[in-house]
Amino acid sequence: MRGAARRWFGAEPAVNLALSPDGRAVSWQSEQEPGLFVWRREHGVRRLPLGRVRIADHAWWPGGGALLAVVAGQTDRVIVYDEASGRTTDVTPEAADRIHVVDRDQPRLRSLLLSGADADGRPAWHILSSPRGPARRVPGAGTAGRLFSDAGDRPCAATARAGDGSLVVYAAEADTWCEVWRSRPPGSLVTHPVDVTADGQGLYLSGPCRGGFLGVRLLDLRTGKVRTVLEDGEHDLDVVLHPVTRVPQLALVSGARQGHRALDPELAADLAELTARHPGELELVGLTRDNATWLVQLDSGHLLWERGTGTAHPFTPERPKPGLAARITRAASRRVIAPTATVAVPARDGLVLDGYLVTPVGLAPPYPTVLLVHGGPWSRDSYGLSPQAQWLAELGYASLRVNFRGSEGYGTRFLDLGRADWGGRMHDDLEDTLRWAVAQGHTHPDRVAIMGQSYGGYAALMAATARPKAFALAVAVCAPTDLVAFLRHVKQSSHHERAHFLYRVGDPEGDADRLRARSPLTHAAGCHTPVLLVHGRDDPLVPWTHSTAMAAALAEHRHPHHCLVLSGEGHGITRPANRIRLARVVGRQLAFHLAERRT
């Protein structure tokens, strides 16, 4: 179990991958070791001589030959490393902190756009037009949530979320920004900007179209008029734009498995060959400005794809020297991938739900099983590799993930089925999934656990308290336990999804009775299932006191539970050491509560 936890939750050898402008190199940051690393086809891997510093973000200079790195510290520093001379230049914008590169995967012409915060904590945007600096502040864009530049790198559009959840779009006019369009809830809650057109006169938006399914619309920044450019009325669609022309070239089609649809005829053959060679789900991580080379992420790793020749260069990050990090990387390479099957689960009211079943290799059903509940709940599970599911399979457990009503990816009508329904029909879907798995012979009915983070943790606690007993263990990570207190906290915050929570979950005053009845804390006295509570002490969305209050209530009624609060963690457990620690704690709980009982 110890080795499995490290293999699946240990430090990642490569995060934030970026493709060089010439398509011949890939850079990345590592959780295993400080620094910035570069792989070239001809020379392999090397670490740039920047010292053993923690890199918060990085990007290639648009013309090549240099890399920009954001060095994390008490205050961020921005340095540019010149590959030819080996010199570094400090180009940190004045009085800026929490700096990140904007749209690192979108090739720019001659400059980089940086986001950050000024001394007062307000958003600040800077353009770096030379690798030797200095950075120039973008005037008047301090309230923007996102900033967009045309094909010539000129900022031309900005978006922001108003307090009521409206999406506001601004267009640049000289050194000022003028509002040109506003979308109000509920439509605004599922509408998101994609990018601007090459001439900077239009902004692509992902939003509701025919049948309530998401498509792509184009907003004219001069007139404020919107027209639909991509939809099919049956699936949620997203889009990949050509890096220079900014014309839609690939549609991302949502469903049980995400697919790609070529919109540019020249890409049809390339896409067909790529997907034929790699039939699993793939993601386009980066592309060169000439669109000739793509950096593609697969379940098994990454590859560089040369479209013109159809040549693939598999790319797996390797450590440049032996040591602990190298041993971890070698251990990760010994992972055995358990099979993932897509399943269709019938809900009690006739709705059909997409799900994913991962089963352990070499064992026969029925399996001890863990129902993994995604967070949000307006996110979704997907077919792609799930480290959590694979870890469970290595320990001998099957896992089930299901896109219950209220999940995204199936249109706004499916999403709205979860409105004001926490602990209701959304939870019926989870119980129906378990019944289906037992009926199909996949799952042993007495050896099942439920586990999740955020909303998923909330669902686990509702299963342990307010719902009929169906599980032998409930694991809740960063879970809200008192919905009235949670929504009061959200209402007073500036969280980017504040309006989403108030619209889709409820108002803490007007809906207090319903919310209280749907709170796990209300039903703590009736808890019938052992509970593991886990929380980050610095969680800005769900204060950690939700878990400790639940633990105190369970202790008062002498119900079996364990509570673990981790320092340095926010809304989710992200540090490798804590990920491993949590996996080992959960593994021990599963081994005890899901053990086969002899009678």
TORDREN-42353 format. One line per 4 residues: their letters; for each residue x, y, z of C-alpha. Coordinates in pm, whole numbers. Example, Ala and Ser with C-alpha at 12.3 -4.5 7.8 and 13.67 -1.06 7.14 Angstrom:
2
AS) 1230/-450/780  1367/-106/714
This chain:
599
MRGA) 0/0/0  283/238/79  433/193/-267  97/236/-438
ARRW) 35/568/-260  371/703/-370  330/579/-725  -4/753/-777
FGAE) 9/1055/-546  380/1132/-509  555/1433/-658  492/1473/-1029
PAVN) 805/1481/-1245  653/1735/-1484  381/1999/-1449  297/2308/-1656
LALS) 452/2174/-1976  523/2429/-2251  620/2381/-2615  906/2588/-2759
PDGR) 830/2820/-3054  1025/2597/-3295  848/2283/-3175  1173/2104/-3092
AVSW) 1180/2140/-2712  951/2107/-2412  994/2279/-2078  834/2200/-1745
QSEQ) 837/2252/-1371  867/1960/-1131  710/1881/-794  1002/1649/-723
EPGL) 1280/1902/-741  1315/2282/-761  1411/2442/-1091  1308/2457/-1453
FVWR) 1377/2172/-1695  1403/2148/-2073  1394/1843/-2299  1526/1863/-2654
REHG) 1508/1586/-2910  1882/1605/-2973  2014/1644/-2617  1760/1498/-2375
VRRL) 1687/1665/-2039  1876/1939/-1861  1797/2171/-1574  1846/2539/-1645
PLGR) 2113/2703/-1425  1871/2917/-1224  1957/2770/-886  1744/2546/-668
VRIA) 1450/2785/-666  1079/2714/-678  929/2814/-1010  566/2931/-991
DHAW) 517/2968/-1368  718/2994/-1688  693/3044/-2064  910/3047/-2376
WPGG) 995/3382/-2526  786/3410/-2848  1088/3435/-3077  1269/3145/-2909
GALL) 1612/3134/-2750  1498/3242/-2404  1266/3133/-2125  1083/3346/-1871
AVVA) 1048/3207/-1520  846/3336/-1225  1053/3260/-915  836/3219/-605
GQTD) 947/3373/-279  832/3626/-24  754/3831/-334  766/3692/-687
RVIV) 1054/3770/-921  1040/3743/-1299  1366/3649/-1471  1451/3573/-1834
YDEA) 1717/3314/-1912  1899/3352/-2245  1994/3006/-2373  2277/3127/-2596
SGRT) 2466/3339/-2343  2348/3175/-2022  2270/3519/-1877  1965/3600/-1669
TDVT) 1781/3932/-1659  1544/4044/-1385  1231/4191/-1550  1000/4190/-1250
PEAA) 721/4447/-1295  729/4722/-1036  516/4659/-724  369/4335/-866
DRIH) 321/4001/-694  141/3667/-750  254/3683/-1112  150/3436/-1382
VVDR) 189/3416/-1758  -141/3466/-1941  -236/3200/-2197  103/3029/-2191
DQPR) -23/2767/-2437  -129/3033/-2692  169/3129/-2915  220/3504/-2916
LRSL) 395/3718/-3178  657/3920/-2993  561/3978/-2629  429/3807/-2317
LLSG) 132/3913/-2106  165/3883/-1729  -108/3893/-1466  -53/3966/-1102
ADAD) -156/4188/-815  -40/4533/-709  56/4640/-357  -312/4676/-264
GRPA) -398/4327/-388  -589/4454/-694  -539/4285/-1034  -250/4423/-1239
WHIL) -159/4338/-1600  179/4393/-1765  318/4348/-2116  680/4242/-2158
SSPR) 786/4340/-2510  1156/4257/-2479  1340/3978/-2295  1548/4252/-2139
GPAR) 1246/4440/-2003  1105/4654/-1864  743/4541/-1836  474/4797/-1921
RVPG) 152/4810/-1723  -172/4782/-1919  -366/5098/-1825  -723/5082/-1705
AGTA) -747/4700/-1684  -732/4671/-1306  -1085/4532/-1266  -1056/4271/-1540
GRLF) -1077/3905/-1452  -927/3807/-1787  -750/4002/-2058  -730/3910/-2427
SDAG) -491/4021/-2700  -525/4011/-3079  -282/3830/-3313  -48/4127/-3285
DRPC) -34/4100/-2904  -242/4418/-2850  -485/4395/-2554  -828/4449/-2702
AATA) -1087/4282/-2477  -1140/4212/-2110  -1397/4023/-1907  -1505/4038/-1544
RAGD) -1763/3877/-1317  -2000/4118/-1147  -2120/4055/-794  -2451/3913/-915
GSLV) -2274/3661/-1141  -2314/3862/-1463  -2040/3825/-1725  -1927/4170/-1840
VYAA) -1722/4222/-2157  -1515/4534/-2219  -1345/4658/-2535  -1028/4868/-2540
EADT) -1055/5228/-2656  -723/5413/-2631  -628/5385/-2262  -982/5316/-2140
WCEV) -1215/5017/-2139  -1581/5043/-2233  -1852/4790/-2152  -1994/4643/-2474
WRSR) -2195/4343/-2356  -2337/4192/-2038  -2493/3851/-1974  -2693/3798/-1657
PPGS) -2772/3482/-1457  -2857/3211/-1511  -2711/3214/-1866  -2399/3398/-1755
LVTH) -2311/3125/-1506  -2240/2880/-1790  -2097/3134/-2038  -1720/3169/-2058
PVDV) -1484/3362/-2287  -1259/3161/-2518  -1038/3409/-2707  -1055/3706/-2941
TADG) -1042/3698/-3320  -713/3774/-3495  -818/4133/-3570  -933/4190/-3214
QGLY) -1284/4289/-3319  -1465/3979/-3194  -1465/3760/-2884  -1551/3390/-2896
LSGP) -1776/3277/-2610  -1872/2930/-2492  -2237/2944/-2393  -2586/2795/-2423
CRGG) -2712/2739/-2776  -2976/2517/-2935  -3138/2270/-2697  -2948/2417/-2402
FLGV) -2624/2253/-2511  -2309/2462/-2503  -2171/2588/-2829  -1946/2868/-2950
RLLD) -2079/3217/-3016  -1901/3524/-3152  -1950/3865/-2992  -1883/4169/-3211
LRTG) -1687/4402/-2984  -1793/4706/-3191  -2169/4652/-3197  -2234/4415/-2903
KVRT) -2419/4172/-3131  -2375/3796/-3084  -2411/3515/-3337  -2367/3138/-3308
VLED) -2074/2989/-3499  -2062/2631/-3367  -2333/2405/-3219  -2494/2068/-3281
GEHD) -2791/2057/-3045  -2689/1719/-2902  -2356/1773/-2724  -2168/2041/-2536
LDVV) -1897/2173/-2767  -1576/2362/-2704  -1322/2477/-2959  -950/2496/-3040
LHPV) -860/2801/-3248  -583/2830/-3506  -295/3008/-3330  -264/3285/-3593
TRVP) -591/3314/-3783  -795/3247/-3465  -1044/3054/-3677  -1202/2745/-3510
QLAL) -1007/2440/-3626  -1108/2166/-3382  -1431/2106/-3191  -1412/1927/-2856
VSGA) -1724/1712/-2826  -1840/1627/-2475  -2006/1299/-2384  -1919/976/-2209
RQGH) -1583/1010/-2387  -1452/1341/-2511  -1389/1341/-2883  -1244/1575/-3144
RALD) -1407/1690/-3464  -1198/1854/-3737  -1349/2184/-3853  -1059/2258/-4087
PELA) -1052/1999/-4371  -671/2008/-4371  -672/1868/-4015  -912/1580/-4077
ADLA) -647/1335/-4195  -404/1440/-3920  -667/1396/-3650  -776/1059/-3790
ELTA) -418/928/-3790  -345/1060/-3442  -658/911/-3286  -609/581/-3470
RHPG) -262/544/-3320  -373/658/-2974  -735/551/-2920  -758/679/-2561
ELEL) -859/1031/-2473  -607/1293/-2577  -564/1661/-2499  -390/1925/-2708
VGLT) -158/2096/-2456  34/2327/-2689  96/2409/-3052  346/2613/-3248
RDNA) 250/2938/-3416  270/2778/-3761  40/2499/-3634  292/2242/-3760
TWLV) 376/2079/-3423  139/1984/-3144  219/1886/-2787  -35/1615/-2700
QLDS) -112/1466/-2361  -214/1100/-2345  -299/871/-2054  44/714/-2102
GHLL) 245/1038/-2125  309/1306/-2385  423/1323/-2744  522/1581/-3001
WERG) 319/1537/-3317  453/1672/-3647  144/1723/-3856  314/1743/-4193
TGTA) 500/1412/-4167  281/1234/-3913  591/1175/-3700  534/1123/-3328
HPFT) 806/1183/-3068  699/1020/-2738  813/1230/-2448  848/1109/-2090
PERP) 1021/1341/-1841  1335/1183/-1700  1556/1305/-1422  1895/1436/-1531
KPGL) 2074/1273/-1237  2022/978/-999  1871/1018/-655  1541/997/-475
AARI) 1353/1181/-749  1491/937/-1006  1379/641/-795  1032/790/-767
TRAA) 1017/840/-1144  1129/482/-1207  867/356/-960  599/558/-1137
SRRV) 699/397/-1467  613/56/-1316  246/147/-1279  7/-119/-1405
IAPT) -291/48/-1572  -623/-109/-1481  -894/-107/-1751  -1159/166/-1758
ATVA) -1504/83/-1895  -1775/333/-1979  -2111/234/-1834  -2468/361/-1874
VPAR) -2655/369/-1543  -3036/394/-1540  -3169/626/-1269  -3499/550/-1099
DGLV) -3681/818/-1301  -3552/690/-1636  -3260/930/-1677  -2948/757/-1812
LDGY) -2620/853/-1648  -2268/814/-1788  -2025/640/-1558  -1678/487/-1545
LVTP) -1591/152/-1389  -1227/68/-1312  -1162/-288/-1197  -850/-443/-1041
VGLA) -629/-656/-1262  -621/-1030/-1191  -921/-1042/-955  -1272/-1170/-1015
PPYP) -1602/-995/-938  -1788/-908/-729  -1530/-657/-608  -1507/-448/-295
TVLL) -1589/-110/-445  -1546/262/-381  -1799/508/-520  -1598/820/-608
VHGG) -1813/1135/-617  -1681/1435/-806  -1686/1787/-664  -1846/2103/-788
PWSR) -2097/1957/-827  -2099/2145/-1158  -1790/1966/-1283  -1777/1611/-1421
DSYG) -1586/1286/-1432  -1424/1175/-1756  -1290/861/-1919  -926/965/-1893
LSPQ) -677/821/-1648  -785/874/-1285  -494/838/-1040  -740/781/-756
AQWL) -921/503/-942  -593/343/-1049  -458/354/-694  -772/180/-568
AELG) -739/-85/-839  -380/-152/-736  -506/-210/-380  -769/-455/-509
YASL) -1078/-232/-515  -1307/-148/-804  -1418/213/-835  -1725/374/-984
RVNF) -1754/736/-1098  -2083/870/-1230  -2196/1199/-1380  -2507/1245/-1169
RGSE) -2765/1511/-1255  -2619/1856/-1198  -2287/1761/-1364  -2155/1970/-1652
GYGT) -2089/1845/-2004  -2447/1743/-2087  -2614/2076/-2155  -2780/2329/-1928
RFLD) -3099/2125/-1885  -2906/1837/-1728  -2707/2087/-1521  -3024/2254/-1394
LGRA) -3164/1922/-1273  -2928/1967/-980  -3048/2314/-885  -3159/2337/-520
DWGG) -3125/1960/-501  -2820/1885/-285  -2895/1567/-92  -3205/1494/-305
RMHD) -3234/1341/-652  -2864/1409/-708  -2803/1164/-426  -3065/923/-560
DLED) -2840/894/-867  -2549/781/-648  -2757/516/-476  -2899/402/-811
TLRW) -2542/365/-940  -2457/139/-648  -2771/-71/-699  -2687/-106/-1068
AVAQ) -2330/-218/-992  -2454/-481/-745  -2722/-605/-985  -2468/-633/-1266
GHTH) -2241/-846/-1046  -1959/-594/-1035  -1986/-498/-668  -2009/-685/-340
PDRV) -2307/-519/-164  -2154/-532/186  -1808/-406/90  -1866/-58/-50
AIMG) -1729/284/49  -1820/633/-70  -1553/900/-104  -1528/1252/-241
QSYG) -1397/1606/-209  -1599/1926/-167  -1950/1837/-293  -1829/1476/-315
GYAA) -1737/1488/53  -2076/1641/134  -2244/1352/-52  -2037/1101/145
LMAA) -2153/1256/474  -2516/1261/364  -2483/892/280  -2347/830/631
TARP) -2620/1026/810  -2943/1135/639  -2977/855/383  -3042/483/434
KAFA) -2730/285/512  -2567/160/192  -2193/200/259  -1940/57/502
LAVA) -1725/373/510  -1762/741/416  -1458/958/337  -1521/1334/316
VCAP) -1247/1577/207  -1302/1953/247  -1676/1898/280  -1939/2155/379
TDLV) -2135/2009/670  -2368/2301/752  -2512/2443/428  -2656/2754/594
AFLR) -2320/2850/747  -2140/2755/425  -2358/2974/204  -2339/3266/448
HVKQ) -1963/3241/420  -1982/3226/40  -2227/3519/24  -1988/3740/219
SSHH) -1688/3636/7  -1558/3745/-330  -1518/3387/-453  -1537/3363/-832
ERAH) -1826/3114/-809  -2019/3304/-542  -2322/3364/-765  -2310/3006/-888
FLYR) -2347/2869/-535  -2626/3110/-442  -2821/3030/-759  -2767/2654/-772
VGDP) -2760/2565/-400  -2972/2830/-229  -2987/3151/-30  -2877/3109/332
EGDA) -3167/3318/460  -3459/3252/227  -3384/2878/191  -3257/2819/544
DRLR) -3510/2548/636  -3438/2338/327  -3064/2388/359  -3065/2292/724
ARSP) -3262/1976/646  -3004/1887/378  -2701/1942/604  -2502/1643/735
LTHA) -2444/1823/1065  -2820/1827/1126  -2827/1447/1104  -2507/1369/1296
AGCH) -2700/1196/1574  -2833/942/1325  -2497/857/1172  -2481/485/1089
TPVL) -2153/463/896  -1789/514/1006  -1661/850/882  -1319/985/788
LVHG) -1309/1367/776  -1017/1547/607  -973/1922/563  -714/2183/466
RDDP) -656/2437/743  -632/2721/488  -944/2630/288  -1086/2965/161
LVPW) -1414/2820/33  -1520/2576/305  -1363/2669/643  -1196/2378/816
THST) -1429/2422/1114  -1696/2241/910  -1505/1918/961  -1418/1978/1325
AMAA) -1780/2069/1405  -1896/1749/1239  -1633/1551/1430  -1749/1706/1760
ALAE) -2112/1617/1684  -2019/1259/1596  -1810/1231/1912  -2100/1360/2122
HRHP) -2314/1073/1996  -2029/822/2009  -2025/746/1639  -1697/608/1494
HHCL) -1502/873/1310  -1157/1017/1251  -1072/1380/1168  -752/1493/997
VLSG) -677/1865/945  -372/1933/726  -174/2256/755  -74/2440/439
EGHG) -364/2304/237  -657/2492/88  -971/2359/-79  -816/2030/-174
ITRP) -506/1835/-74  -231/1928/-321  109/1887/-156  270/1555/-255
ANRI) 360/1460/103  5/1525/219  -142/1342/-82  64/1036/11
RLAR) -24/1068/380  -395/1093/301  -381/795/64  -221/581/334
VVGR) -479/683/595  -764/610/353  -602/282/251  -593/162/612
QLAF) -957/262/663  -1062/78/348  -866/-233/443  -1045/-248/778
HLAE) -1401/-154/682  -1416/-330/344  -1247/-649/459  -1431/-969/383
RRT) -1612/-1073/701  -1630/-1448/768  -1953/-1569/924
